[in-house]
Amino acid sequence: MRTSTIFKSRWMALVWAAGIIWFAYDFAAPTDGQANTSDNGVEITDASGAPVSSDEAKQLEDAVKNL
């Protein structure tokens, strides 16, 4: 579909915009299978991708505060 034909019709432009929003939500939405998450719902991992325990996260937080 060419962009010059999308914006000739107001309804077609709305359908196109809804598709873009749907794609963005589908791409960025979190998955249902997140098991190890922090308080804000984000999974905490180290550089290798391994999960970080809450004790390790607290140690890192204390180390950064003491810089």
Secondary structure, 3 states (H helix, E strand, C coil): CCHHHHCCCHHHHHHHHHHHHHHHHHHHCCCCCCCCCCCCCCCCECCCCCECCHHHHHHHHHHHHCC
